[in-house]
Every structure is written in structure tokens, then in C-alpha cells.
């Protein structure tokens, strides 16, 4: 069982910045990947950024170069810093964590979502 708690969303003007935080608790020892997805109204949920337990990162093309995902020292908290925000970034952002079992199977946990609104 893994619980993910997100924070940091809010209203930001175009060109502004914010940092999203996701804190994991519970059975976190086997988490192999953490990251962020987002979903705008009427659109599909899309990957924004991920970071593995080994430190490898991956970004969607739409945010690459203006976003950065990072972890704390305990690897239980991930941050998503987004700069030069656009109206197109408006969405509900969901933290997720992948728990990899010894069998090789995986289970994905999701946070409750945090709203990011970019508007002047």
C-alpha cells in the first residue's frame, strides 16, 4: 500500500513558475518510478515527467527544457518545477508511483491530483 499526497498547485500567470510536490508513504521500499501525469478537461491524461530510483529522468516534449523533476535524499518525495508556464499547461496534475514486485509485475499508485491553472 502506497499513499501519495500532492501539493503546490494553484493559479499562476503565463510565464510564471511553480513547484509541485508529491510525498509518498506506506510500503515505499519497492517503488521504482515516480512521476507526474496531467489531464486537461476533455483531453487524455498525458505523461509530464518521470524519475526512476536510479535517477534517470524523462520528460514530455511539451515541457522539456522548462521543467525539472527531482527527488529528496530519502527518495520518498518528488518535485516538479515548471517554468515559463503557458495556458496549455492548465490541467489537473497527478503524481504516480510504480511499485515493482519481485515477480517483475508492477502496480501503479496515483495521487488525488492538484489543479494548476495558468491564466492572466
Secondary structure, 3 states (H helix, E strand, C coil): CEEEEEECCEEECCCCCEEEEEEEEECCCCEEEEEEEEECCCCCCEEEEEEECCCCEEECCCCCCCEEEEECCCCCEEEEEECCCCHHHCEEEEEEEEEECCCCCEEEEECCCEEEEECC
